[in-house]
């Protein structure tokens, strides 16, 4: 059985312009066609069939959607575990969404003001984002907050950069996830093992191995090292089988299931969502799960342990 969750690319709009952004593999322009009712219906059918109650929203920048709080609230009231990945720019204005979230991942790739602006190609002060996160931590002490740090070789990979995030995690009681760059930008790929050595030197202890990440802890501080999904393979799992078993189901803003972030294969479910046709939607969801990993050509380079 597949162990991934449902991931909805709620919008392609984003005020940032990070050069390495993979856009969840959806590079062609998609019109926004999914409304709140479509998403609620999708969750209801998905949850009933597969007994999975988690949805992660990404983009683009999800908080660009004007109705995002309404969507989160409705899903929360239906028993959904709502997660979102955001750049944090709009958190100050939309902090109330956090009452409906089980987890929020905030993408911050440097705490250095100059490096941050260079990475996002916008004149935005990273301290404004940190202040918003600090405010949310105070208001929602039990919310799972994770900072996603994509490591870009030669740009944000100095030991000083790594330590600044570790210190922030300890200070603000949040988690840090150092993320391997998506494989299409291999020239900037930074080895996670170098970060692991820093963690060991700072007395962090490996606690748990997940599908594509390893958890390190020191006291109450948690740091994750996360591989790019397409770069991972597990012992005794053949090419494509890893994706088939563990990958998420990606839904585009125009109501299509994107089978692979490296290919354009899609299954259109918009009509089924608009017509609220549960039977036909289930057929297409099953079809999508059956296709995961079938056309995989990106085999992992090593066993993750």
SERO-4910 file (N, C-alpha, C, O; in steps of 0.05 Angstrom, whole numbers):
BEGIN
 pado doro    nc1    nc2    nc3   cac1   cac2   cac3    cc1    cc2    cc3    oc1    oc2    oc3
  Unk    A     17    -24      0      0      0      0     17     25      0     38     26     13
  Unk    A      9     45    -15     24     70    -16     23     84     12      2     85     24
  Unk    A     46     95     20     47    108     46     49    139     44     53    152     65
  Unk    A     46    150     20     47    178     17     20    191     24      2    178     32
  Unk    A     19    218     22     -5    232     28    -14    248      4     -2    246    -18
  Unk    A    -36    263      7    -46    279    -15    -33    307    -13    -32    319      8
  Unk    A    -23    316    -36     -9    342    -36    -23    359    -58    -24    351    -82
  Unk    A    -32    382    -50    -47    400    -69    -31    425    -75    -24    440    -57
  Unk    A    -25    429   -100    -12    453   -109    -34    474   -113    -46    476   -134
  Unk    A    -39    489    -92    -63    505    -91    -61    530   -109    -82    540   -118
  Unk    A    -37    539   -115    -33    561   -134     -5    561   -144     13    549   -132
  Unk    A     -1    573   -167     26    576   -178     37    604   -173     61    609   -178
  Unk    A     21    622   -162     30    649   -156     50    649   -133     46    635   -113
  Unk    A     70    666   -136     90    669   -115    104    695   -118    111    703   -140
  Unk    A    109    709    -96    122    735    -97    153    732    -97    167    752   -100
  Unk    A    163    708    -93    191    703    -94    199    693   -122    182    686   -138
  Unk    A    226    692   -127    236    682   -152    262    666   -148    283    674   -159
  Unk    A    260    645   -132    284    629   -126    292    613   -151    276    599   -163
  Unk    A    317    615   -159    326    603   -184    324    573   -184    322    561   -205
  Unk    A    325    560   -161    326    531   -159    298    519   -155    295    495   -153
  Unk    A    277    536   -154    250    526   -148    241    506   -170    242    511   -194
  Unk    A    233    482   -161    224    461   -180    194    463   -186    184    448   -203
  Unk    A    180    481   -172    151    485   -177    135    459   -176    115    456   -190
  Unk    A    144    440   -159    132    414   -157    129    400   -184    112    383   -188
  Unk    A    147    407   -202    148    394   -228    127    405   -248    126    396   -271
  Unk    A    112    425   -239     91    436   -257    100    463   -268     97    483   -255
  Unk    A    113    462   -291    125    486   -302    106    500   -322    110    524   -328
  Unk    A     87    486   -332     68    499   -351     46    513   -334     39    505   -312
  Unk    A     36    535   -345     16    551   -331    -10    537   -328    -21    526   -347
  Unk    A    -21    537   -303    -46    524   -297    -66    545   -287    -59    560   -268
  Unk    A    -89    546   -298   -110    564   -288   -121    553   -262   -124    528   -259
  Unk    A   -128    571   -244   -140    562   -219   -169    553   -224   -186    570   -230
  Unk    A   -174    528   -221   -201    517   -226   -213    503   -202   -237    498   -200
  Unk    A   -196    495   -182   -205    481   -159   -216    502   -138   -201    520   -131
  Unk    A   -240    499   -130   -251    516   -109   -252    501    -82   -245    477    -81
  Unk    A   -262    514    -62   -263    502    -35   -279    476    -35   -271    456    -24
  Unk    A   -302    477    -48   -320    453    -49   -307    430    -63   -311    407    -55
  Unk    A   -292    435    -84   -277    413    -98   -257    400    -79   -255    375    -79
  Unk    A   -243    416    -65   -222    406    -47   -234    390    -24   -224    369    -16
  Unk    A   -256    400    -13   -270    386      9   -280    359     -1   -277    338     13
  Unk    A   -291    358    -25   -301    333    -36   -278    314    -41   -281    290    -35
  Unk    A   -256    323    -52   -233    307    -57   -223    294    -31   -217    270    -30
  Unk    A   -221    310     -9   -212    300     16   -232    278     27   -223    257     36
  Unk    A   -257    284     25   -277    265     34   -274    237     21   -274    217     34
  Unk    A   -272    237     -5   -269    212    -20   -243    199    -15   -241    175    -10
  Unk    A   -222    215    -15   -195    204    -10   -193    192     18   -182    170     21
  Unk    A   -203    206     38   -201    197     65   -218    171     69   -209    153     83
  Unk    A   -242    170     57   -259    147     60   -247    122     47   -249    100     58
  Unk    A   -234    126     24   -223    102      9   -197     93     21   -193     69     25
  Unk    A   -179    111     27   -152    103     34   -146    107     64   -124    100     73
  Unk    A   -165    117     79   -162    121    108   -138    138    114   -122    133    133
  Unk    A   -134    159     98   -113    179    102   -126    206    107   -142    215     91
  Unk    A   -118    220    128   -131    245    134   -112    269    132   -118    291    142
  Unk    A    -89    266    118    -69    287    116    -70    299     88    -70    285     68
  Unk    A    -69    326     87    -65    340     62    -43    361     66    -44    376     86
  Unk    A    -24    362     48     -4    384     48     -9    402     25    -12    394      2
  Unk    A    -10    428     31    -13    448     10     13    461      4     29    468     22
  Unk    A     18    464    -22     43    477    -31     36    494    -55     13    498    -62
  Unk    A     57    503    -69     52    520    -93     76    521   -111     88    501   -116
  Unk    A     82    545   -121     72    572   -114     73    577    -83     84    562    -68
  Unk    A     61    599    -76     58    607    -48     29    604    -41     12    620    -49
  Unk    A     22    583    -24     -6    578    -17    -21    601     -5    -45    604    -10
  Unk    A     -7    618     10    -21    640     24    -30    662      4    -43    681     12
  Unk    A    -22    660    -21    -31    678    -42    -61    674    -48    -74    692    -58
  Unk    A    -71    650    -42    -99    645    -47   -116    661    -27   -112    659     -3
  Unk    A   -134    677    -37   -151    694    -20   -169    678     -1   -175    686     21
  Unk    A   -176    654    -10   -195    638      6   -180    615     22   -193    596     30
  Unk    A   -154    618     25   -139    596     37   -148    591     66   -149    567     74
  Unk    A   -154    611     82   -163    606    109   -190    591    109   -194    574    126
  Unk    A   -208    598     91   -233    584     90   -229    555     83   -242    537     94
  Unk    A   -211    550     64   -205    522     57   -194    507     80   -203    484     86
  Unk    A   -174    518     94   -162    505    117   -183    500    139   -184    478    151
  Unk    A   -200    520    144   -220    517    165   -240    495    159   -246    479    176
  Unk    A   -249    494    134   -268    473    126   -256    445    128   -269    427    138
  Unk    A   -231    442    120   -218    416    122   -213    408    151   -217    385    158
  Unk    A   -205    427    167   -201    422    195   -226    412    208   -226    394    224
  Unk    A   -248    425    202   -274    417    213   -283    389    204   -300    377    216
  Unk    A   -272    380    181   -278    353    171   -258    332    182   -260    309    174
  Unk    A   -240    340    200   -222    321    212   -196    318    197   -181    299    202
  Unk    A   -190    336    178   -166    335    163   -142    346    178   -144    366    192
  Unk    A   -119    332    176    -94    343    187    -82    360    165    -70    350    146
  Unk    A    -84    386    168    -76    405    147    -47    414    151    -39    423    173
  Unk    A    -31    411    130     -4    420    130      1    440    107    -12    437     86
  Unk    A     19    458    111     24    477     89     54    483     88     68    485    109
  Unk    A     64    487     64     92    496     60     90    525     48     77    529     28
  Unk    A    102    544     62    100    572     55    127    585     57    145    576     71
  Unk    A    131    608     43    155    623     46    153    643     70    173    655     77
  Unk    A    130    645     81    126    661    106    121    690    102    116    705    122
  Unk    A    122    700     77    120    729     73     93    740     82     91    762     92
  Unk    A     72    724     79     45    733     85     35    723    113     12    727    119
  Unk    A     53    712    128     45    700    154     34    722    173     16    717    189
  Unk    A     46    745    172     38    766    191      9    773    186     -6    777    205
  Unk    A      0    775    161    -27    782    154    -46    759    158    -70    762    163
  Unk    A    -36    734    155    -53    711    155    -46    691    177    -49    667    173
  Unk    A    -38    702    200    -30    685    222    -52    667    232    -47    646    244
  Unk    A    -77    675    228   -100    660    239   -103    633    225   -117    615    236
  Unk    A    -90    628    203    -91    602    190    -80    580    208    -87    557    207
  Unk    A    -62    589    226    -47    569    242    -65    554    261    -58    532    270
  Unk    A    -88    565    268   -106    551    286   -118    526    273   -129    509    287
  Unk    A   -115    524    247   -126    501    232   -104    481    223   -110    461    210
  Unk    A    -79    487    229    -57    471    219    -46    451    240    -46    457    264
  Unk    A    -37    429    230    -22    410    247      8    414    244     23    408    262
  Unk    A     15    425    221     43    431    216     46    453    195     30    455    176
  Unk    A     66    470    199     73    490    179    103    489    173    120    490    191
  Unk    A    109    485    148    137    486    138    142    513    126    127    521    108
  Unk    A    163    527    135    169    553    125    196    552    111    216    546    124
  Unk    A    197    559     86    222    558     70    238    583     74    231    605     65
  Unk    A    260    580     89    279    602     93    307    590     88    317    573    102
  Unk    A    320    600     67    345    588     58    370    601     68    393    592     63
  Unk    A    367    623     82    390    637     95    379    656    116    358    668    112
  Unk    A    394    659    138    388    680    158    404    705    154    400    725    168
  Unk    A    422    704    135    438    728    127    421    745    109    411    736     88
  Unk    A    419    771    115    401    788    100    408    790     70    391    788     53
  Unk    A    434    792     64    443    795     37    439    768     22    428    768     -1
  Unk    A    447    746     34    444    720     21    414    714     16    407    703     -5
  Unk    A    398    721     35    369    715     33    357    730      8    343    718     -8
  Unk    A    364    755      6    354    771    -16    364    761    -43    350    761    -63
  Unk    A    389    752    -43    401    742    -68    388    715    -76    384    710   -100
  Unk    A    381    699    -57    368    673    -62    340    676    -73    333    663    -93
  Unk    A    324    694    -61    296    697    -69    293    717    -91    271    720   -103
  Unk    A    314    732    -98    313    753   -119    292    774   -113    278    783   -132
  Unk    A    289    781    -88    270    802    -80    281    818    -57    298    807    -42
  Unk    A    273    843    -54    283    860    -32    265    857     -8    249    874     -1
  Unk    A    268    834      5    252    827     29    271    820     52    291    805     48
  Unk    A    266    831     75    283    828     99    276    802    113    253    798    121
  Unk    A    295    784    115    290    758    128    282    761    157    268    744    167
  Unk    A    290    783    170    283    787    197    253    791    201    242    785    222
  Unk    A    240    802    180    211    805    182    197    778    183    177    775    196
  Unk    A    208    759    168    197    732    168    202    719    195    184    706    206
  Unk    A    226    722    205    232    710    231    214    721    253    205    707    271
  Unk    A    209    747    252    191    760    272    163    748    270    150    744    291
  Unk    A    154    743    246    127    731    243    127    703    255    107    695    268
  Unk    A    148    688    250    150    661    261    150    661    292    137    645    305
  Unk    A    165    680    303    167    683    332    140    689    344    133    679    365
  Unk    A    125    706    330     98    713    339     80    689    339     64    685    357
  Unk    A     82    673    317     65    649    315     72    629    337     55    616    348
  Unk    A     98    626    341    106    607    362     95    615    389     86    598    405
  Unk    A     94    641    395     83    650    420     53    646    422     43    639    443
  Unk    A     39    649    400     10    647    400      0    618    398    -21    611    408
  Unk    A     16    602    384      9    573    380     32    556    389     47    545    373
  Unk    A     35    553    415     59    538    426     61    509    419     83    497    420
  Unk    A     38    497    411     39    468    405     40    463    375     41    439    367
  Unk    A     40    483    359     41    479    330     68    469    321     89    479    330
  Unk    A     68    449    304     93    438    294    104    457    272     93    459    250
  Unk    A    126    471    279    138    490    260    165    480    251    182    474    267
  Unk    A    168    477    225    193    468    213    203    488    193    188    496    175
  Unk    A    228    496    195    240    513    175    254    495    154    271    479    161
  Unk    A    246    498    129    258    483    107    281    499     96    277    521     86
  Unk    A    305    488     97    329    501     87    340    485     64    353    465     68
  Unk    A    336    495     40    348    481     16    377    489     15    384    512     12
  Unk    A    394    469     15    423    474     15    433    478    -14    429    461    -31
  Unk    A    446    501    -19    455    508    -45    485    512    -44    495    531    -32
  Unk    A    499    494    -56    529    493    -54    541    520    -61    536    531    -82
  Unk    A    558    530    -42    572    555    -47    556    580    -41    567    602    -44
  Unk    A    531    577    -34    514    600    -29    505    602      0    507    624     12
  Unk    A    495    580     11    486    581     39    496    557     55    483    547     74
  Unk    A    520    547     48    530    522     60    555    525     77    568    505     84
  Unk    A    562    550     83    584    554    102    576    543    130    552    542    136
  Unk    A    595    535    145    589    524    172    574    545    189    557    539    205
  Unk    A    581    570    184    567    592    198    537    592    191    521    597    209
  Unk    A    531    587    166    503    586    157    488    564    172    466    567    182
  Unk    A    500    540    172    488    517    185    483    522    214    462    516    225
  Unk    A    504    532    228    502    537    257    481    558    263    469    556    285
  Unk    A    478    578    246    458    599    252    430    587    253    414    596    270
  Unk    A    424    567    237    398    555    238    395    537    262    374    536    275
  Unk    A    416    523    269    415    506    293    410    523    318    395    515    335
  Unk    A    424    545    319    420    563    342    392    575    343    381    578    365
  Unk    A    381    581    319    354    591    318    334    570    328    315    577    342
  Unk    A    338    545    320    320    524    329    320    521    359    299    518    371
  Unk    A    343    523    371    346    521    400    332    544    414    319    541    435
  Unk    A    335    568    402    324    593    414    294    594    412    281    602    431
  Unk    A    283    587    389    254    591    383    237    566    387    213    567    384
  Unk    A    250    544    394    236    519    398    221    511    373    197    504    373
  Unk    A    235    511    351    225    502    325    244    480    314    265    476    325
  Unk    A    235    467    293    252    447    281    264    458    255    253    476    242
  Unk    A    287    446    247    300    454    222    302    429    205    309    407    214
  Unk    A    296    432    179    299    411    160    318    421    138    311    438    122
  Unk    A    342    410    138    361    416    116    355    398     92    355    373     95
  Unk    A    349    410     69    338    395     47    358    394     24    370    415     16
  Unk    A    362    371     13    379    367    -11    365    380    -35    341    378    -38
  Unk    A    380    393    -52    370    406    -76    358    386    -95    367    364    -98
  Unk    A    336    394   -108    323    377   -128    343    370   -150    359    388   -158
  Unk    A    343    346   -159    365    335   -175    370    350   -201    392    346   -213
  Unk    A    352    366   -211    357    380   -237    379    401   -234    389    411   -254
  Unk    A    385    409   -209    406    430   -205    431    417   -192    440    426   -171
  Unk    A    442    397   -205    464    381   -192    489    397   -188    505    391   -171
  Unk    A    493    419   -204    517    435   -200    518    448   -173    539    455   -163
  Unk    A    495    452   -161    493    465   -135    487    445   -112    482    453    -89
  Unk    A    489    419   -119    482    399    -99    503    398    -77    527    396    -82
  Unk    A    494    399    -52    512    399    -29    507    373    -13    484    366     -8
  Unk    A    529    360     -5    526    334      8    516    337     37    527    352     53
  Unk    A    494    324     43    483    325     69    501    314     91    499    320    114
  Unk    A    519    296     82    538    284    101    555    305    115    563    302    138
  Unk    A    560    328    101    576    349    113    560    362    136    572    370    156
  Unk    A    534    364    133    518    375    154    516    355    177    517    363    201
  Unk    A    514    330    170    513    309    191    538    310    209    535    307    233
  Unk    A    561    315    197    586    317    213    585    340    232    595    339    255
  Unk    A    573    363    223    570    386    241    552    379    264    557    386    287
  Unk    A    530    365    258    511    358    279    524    339    300    520    342    324
  Unk    A    540    320    290    554    302    309    573    317    326    575    312    350
  Unk    A    587    336    314    607    352    330    593    369    351    604    374    372
  Unk    A    567    376    346    552    392    365    535    374    383    516    384    396
  Unk    A    542    349    384    530    329    403    500    322    397    485    315    415
  Unk    A    493    325    372    466    315    364    468    285    360    489    274    351
  Unk    A    447    271    366    446    242    364    424    234    344    402    244    345
  Unk    A    432    215    326    412    205    307    391    189    322    397    170    337
  Unk    A    365    197    318    343    184    333    326    166    316    316    145    325
  Unk    A    321    174    291    302    159    275    307    163    245    315    185    236
  Unk    A    303    142    230    306    143    200    278    141    188    264    121    193
  Unk    A    270    161    172    245    161    159    249    152    129    271    144    122
  Unk    A    228    155    113    230    147     85    253    161     71    268    148     57
  Unk    A    254    188     73    275    202     59    289    223     77    302    241     67
  Unk    A    286    220    103    300    239    121    309    225    146    298    204    154
  Unk    A    329    236    159    339    226    184    336    247    205    342    271    201
  Unk    A    327    239    229    322    258    251    346    257    271    355    235    279
  Unk    A    356    281    277    377    284    298    366    301    320    351    320    316
  Unk    A    373    294    345    363    309    368    386    315    388    405    300    391
  Unk    A    383    338    400    399    345    423    381    360    443    372    382    438
  Unk    A    374    346    465    355    358    483    328    359    470    317    340    459
  Unk    A    316    383    469    290    388    457    292    397    428    272    403    415
  Unk    A    317    399    418    321    410    391    322    387    370    336    367    374
  Unk    A    306    390    349    305    370    328    314    381    301    306    403    293
  Unk    A    332    367    288    342    374    262    338    350    243    344    327    250
  Unk    A    327    356    219    324    335    199    344    339    176    349    362    169
  Unk    A    354    317    165    368    318    140    351    303    120    346    279    123
  Unk    A    343    317     99    323    306     80    335    304     52    345    323     41
  Unk    A    333    280     40    341    276     13    320    285     -7    296    285      0
  Unk    A    329    292    -31    310    295    -53    298    268    -59    312    248    -60
  Unk    A    272    267    -62    258    241    -65    270    224    -87    273    200    -84
  Unk    A    276    236   -109    285    221   -133    314    211   -129    324    195   -145
  Unk    A    328    221   -108    355    212   -104    357    189    -84    379    179    -78
  Unk    A    334    180    -73    334    160    -52    327    133    -63    309    130    -79
  Unk    A    340    113    -53    331     86    -57    336     71    -31    355     77    -16
  Unk    A    320     50    -26    323     35     -1    333      7     -8    329     -3    -30
  Unk    A    344     -6     11    355    -33      7    332    -51     -2    310    -51      9
  Unk    A    338    -67    -22    320    -87    -33    295    -76    -47    276    -90    -52
  Unk    A    296    -50    -53    274    -38    -69    284    -30    -96    304    -14    -98
  Unk    A    272    -39   -117    281    -34   -144    272     -7   -154    255      7   -142
  Unk    A    284      2   -176    278     27   -188    248     29   -193    235     11   -204
  Unk    A    236     51   -185    207     56   -189    190     46   -166    169     58   -161
  Unk    A    199     25   -153    183     14   -131    182     33   -107    163     34    -92
  Unk    A    204     48   -103    206     67    -81    185     88    -84    170     95    -65
  Unk    A    183     99   -108    163    119   -115    135    108   -111    117    121   -100
  Unk    A    131     84   -121    104     71   -120     95     68    -91     71     71    -85
  Unk    A    113     62    -74    106     57    -46    104     82    -29     87     84    -11
  Unk    A    121    102    -34    124    124    -15    116    152    -26    113    170    -10
  Unk    A    114    155    -52    110    182    -62     81    192    -57     63    177    -54
  Unk    A     79    219    -55     53    232    -51     38    233    -77     49    230    -99
  Unk    A     12    238    -75     -5    243    -98     -8    273   -102    -19    286    -84
  Unk    A      2    283   -124      3    312   -129    -21    321   -145    -27    310   -167
  Unk    A    -36    341   -135    -59    352   -149    -52    381   -158    -44    397   -142
  Unk    A    -55    387   -184    -49    413   -195    -72    432   -191    -95    424   -185
  Unk    A    -67    459   -194    -89    478   -189   -113    475   -208   -135    484   -202
  Unk    A   -108    462   -231   -130    459   -250   -143    431   -249   -157    423   -267
  Unk    A   -138    417   -227   -152    392   -222   -141    368   -237   -157    352   -248
  Unk    A   -115    366   -238   -103    342   -251    -84    329   -230    -72    343   -213
  Unk    A    -81    303   -233    -61    289   -217    -36    287   -233    -35    275   -254
  Unk    A    -14    299   -222     12    298   -236     27    273   -225     33    272   -201
  Unk    A     32    254   -243     43    229   -234     72    231   -226     81    217   -207
  Unk    A     87    248   -240    116    250   -234    125    279   -238    116    293   -256
  Unk    A    142    288   -220    152    316   -222    172    319   -245    179    342   -252
  Unk    A    181    297   -256    201    299   -278    188    294   -305    201    295   -326
  Unk    A    162    288   -305    148    282   -331    121    296   -331    112    307   -310
  Unk    A    108    297   -354     83    312   -356     58    294   -356     36    304   -362
  Unk    A     61    269   -349     38    251   -348     18    261   -327     25    265   -304
  Unk    A     -7    264   -335    -28    274   -317    -54    258   -321    -59    246   -342
  Unk    A    -70    257   -299    -97    246   -300   -116    268   -292   -114    279   -270
  Unk    A   -135    274   -309   -153    296   -304   -176    287   -287   -191    269   -294
  Unk    A   -180    300   -264   -202    293   -246   -221    317   -241   -238    316   -224
  Unk    A   -217    338   -257   -233    362   -253   -263    357   -256   -279    366   -240
  Unk    A   -270    343   -277   -299    338   -282   -311    322   -259   -333    328   -250
  Unk    A   -297    302   -250   -307    285   -228   -311    302   -202   -330    297   -187
  Unk    A   -293    321   -198   -295    338   -174   -319    357   -177   -334    361   -158
  Unk    A   -322    369   -200   -344    388   -205   -371    375   -203   -390    386   -193
  Unk    A   -372    350   -214   -398    335   -214   -402    320   -188   -423    308   -185
  Unk    A   -382    320   -171   -383    305   -145   -389    275   -151   -405    263   -137
  Unk    A   -375    265   -171   -378    237   -179   -358    219   -164   -335    216   -173
  Unk    A   -366    209   -141   -348    194   -124   -337    169   -138   -313    163   -136
  Unk    A   -354    154   -151   -346    129   -164   -325    133   -185   -304    119   -185
  Unk    A   -329    152   -203   -309    157   -224   -283    169   -212   -262    164   -223
  Unk    A   -286    185   -191   -262    197   -179   -245    175   -167   -220    175   -169
  Unk    A   -258    156   -154   -243    134   -142   -228    117   -163   -205    109   -158
  Unk    A   -240    113   -185   -227     98   -207   -202    112   -216   -181    100   -220
  Unk    A   -203    139   -218   -180    154   -227   -158    156   -205   -135    156   -212
  Unk    A   -166    158   -180   -147    158   -159   -132    131   -158   -107    130   -155
  Unk    A   -146    109   -161   -133     83   -162   -115     81   -186    -93     69   -184
  Unk    A   -123     92   -208   -107     91   -232    -81    107   -227    -59     98   -235
  Unk    A    -83    129   -214    -59    146   -209    -40    131   -190    -15    131   -195
  Unk    A    -50    119   -170    -32    104   -152    -19     80   -166      4     74   -160
  Unk    A    -33     69   -185    -22     47   -200      1     56   -218     18     40   -225
  Unk    A      0     81   -227     21     91   -245     46    102   -231     67    106   -243
  Unk    A     44    107   -205     67    118   -190     91    100   -193     90     76   -187
  Unk    A    113    111   -204    138     96   -207    140     79   -232    161     68   -237
  Unk    A    118     78   -248    119     61   -271    138     71   -293    150     55   -307
  Unk    A    141     97   -295    158    109   -315    183    121   -303    196    138   -315
  Unk    A    190    112   -279    213    125   -265    239    119   -279    245     97   -287
  Unk    A    255    141   -282    281    138   -294    303    150   -275    326    150   -282
  Unk    A    295    160   -252    314    173   -233    318    153   -210    303    153   -191
  Unk    A    339    137   -212    345    118   -191    363    130   -170    382    144   -177
  Unk    A    357    125   -145    374    136   -123    402    127   -125    409    106   -136
  Unk    A    420    142   -112    448    137   -114    460    121    -91    482    110    -93
  Unk    A    445    119    -69    455    105    -47    433     97    -28    411    107    -30
  Unk    A    438     78    -10    419     70     10    419     91     32    440     99     42
  Unk    A    396     99     40    392    119     61    392    105     87    375     89     92
  Unk    A    411    112    105    412     98    131    421    117    153    423    108    176
***
